[in-house]
Amino acid sequence: MAAVTSASPFARASPKMIDAAAAAASGRPLKLLTLLLVVQGDRVLLGMKKRGFGMGKYNGYGGKVEAGETVLEGALRELHEEAGIKATDATPRGRMLFEFRGEETVMDVRVFSASAFEGEPTESEEMTTEWFGVDKLPFDRMWADDRHWFPILLDGGFFRGYFEFEKDKIVDGVLERTADADTALKAFGASK
Ligand SMILES: COc1nc(N)nc2c1ncn2[C@H]1C[C@H](O)[C@@H](COP(=O)(O)OP(=O)(O)OP(=O)(O)O)O1
């Protein structure tokens, strides 16, 4: 398991670089997705994806925002569907754009965290449920971007970033800690 490093090579972005990343995505279709991390004290709830996109990787819980629901409602619904629990204090923490070489659509992932929930984490058809200590996160079995922004999430901060992938390897990216959630959400222009 990889250790959390405090200095990410991508944590060097100026607002100008973030704007450049936004420009790269402008005009391209965005797919709105949620990702919710349950962090309780010194442990994080992760699930291994059992099918579809990201199969075999550990991640937080999330998915597509459906018509008629807000992003937060989508994040809470996905957590309930995939892990069987209802978060009661979910809060926005970041926004990440992910581009995969050769694909037109850019993923627009809104990241939330929660520490309180109702129910018992329960494995679903899509995801397992497993608690990991914050110093034992399975970064080698997670998306490659996670090791860069998790330290910000875990210390209570907010962030915005843009990562370009070739299959499951990062080929370029920028990541910036922001002062608050609003700044993170506004990073790439119009927000839904
Ligand atoms: C590429 O880097 C990523 N890193 C992380 N940590 N998470 C990512 C990355 N790219 C996408 N994600 C997240 C965003 C979502 O939470 C899921 C993908 O959602 P999914 O395709 O499973 O959406 P569903 O609505 O559940 O899809 P189904 O139609 O299969 O139910 O991954």
The ligand as a MOL file (V3000), in Angstrom:
LIG
                    3D

  0  0  0     0  0            999 V3000
M  V30 BEGIN CTAB
M  V30 COUNTS 32 34 0 0 0
M  V30 BEGIN ATOM
M  V30 1 C -10.5420 8.8110 -13.4640 0
M  V30 2 O -10.4570 9.1250 -12.1140 0
M  V30 3 C -11.4320 8.9110 -11.2390 0
M  V30 4 N -11.0770 8.8470 -9.9530 0
M  V30 5 C -11.9840 8.6120 -8.9860 0
M  V30 6 N -11.5840 8.5450 -7.7070 0
M  V30 7 N -13.2940 8.4110 -9.2450 0
M  V30 8 C -13.6590 8.4900 -10.5190 0
M  V30 9 C -12.7810 8.7350 -11.5610 0
M  V30 10 N -13.4900 8.7640 -12.7050 0
M  V30 11 C -14.7730 8.5240 -12.3790 0
M  V30 12 N -14.8590 8.3630 -11.0500 0
M  V30 13 C -16.0560 8.0420 -10.2550 0
M  V30 14 C -17.2040 8.9550 -10.4480 0
M  V30 15 C -18.3570 8.0390 -10.1100 0
M  V30 16 O -18.5020 7.9890 -8.6990 0
M  V30 17 C -17.9000 6.6810 -10.5900 0
M  V30 18 C -18.4070 6.3360 -11.9700 0
M  V30 19 O -19.7850 6.2050 -11.9320 0
M  V30 20 P -20.5300 5.0120 -12.7080 0
M  V30 21 O -20.0950 4.9640 -14.1180 0
M  V30 22 O -20.3870 3.7670 -11.9160 0
M  V30 23 O -21.9860 5.5820 -12.6380 0
M  V30 24 P -23.3440 4.8180 -12.3390 0
M  V30 25 O -24.4440 5.8140 -12.4210 0
M  V30 26 O -23.2390 4.0720 -11.0440 0
M  V30 27 O -23.3720 3.8730 -13.5440 0
M  V30 28 P -24.2340 2.5940 -13.8380 0
M  V30 29 O -25.0170 2.9980 -15.0400 0
M  V30 30 O -23.2130 1.5330 -14.0840 0
M  V30 31 O -25.1010 2.3280 -12.6090 0
M  V30 32 O -16.4960 6.7340 -10.6410 0
M  V30 END ATOM
M  V30 BEGIN BOND
M  V30 1 1 1 2
M  V30 2 1 2 3
M  V30 3 1 3 4
M  V30 4 2 3 9
M  V30 5 2 4 5
M  V30 6 1 5 6
M  V30 7 1 5 7
M  V30 8 2 7 8
M  V30 9 1 8 9
M  V30 10 1 8 12
M  V30 11 1 9 10
M  V30 12 2 10 11
M  V30 13 1 11 12
M  V30 14 1 12 13
M  V30 15 1 13 14
M  V30 16 1 13 32
M  V30 17 1 14 15
M  V30 18 1 15 16
M  V30 19 1 15 17
M  V30 20 1 17 18
M  V30 21 1 17 32
M  V30 22 1 18 19
M  V30 23 1 19 20
M  V30 24 2 20 21
M  V30 25 1 20 22
M  V30 26 1 20 23
M  V30 27 1 23 24
M  V30 28 2 24 25
M  V30 29 1 24 26
M  V30 30 1 24 27
M  V30 31 1 27 28
M  V30 32 2 28 29
M  V30 33 1 28 30
M  V30 34 1 28 31
M  V30 END BOND
M  V30 END CTAB
M  END
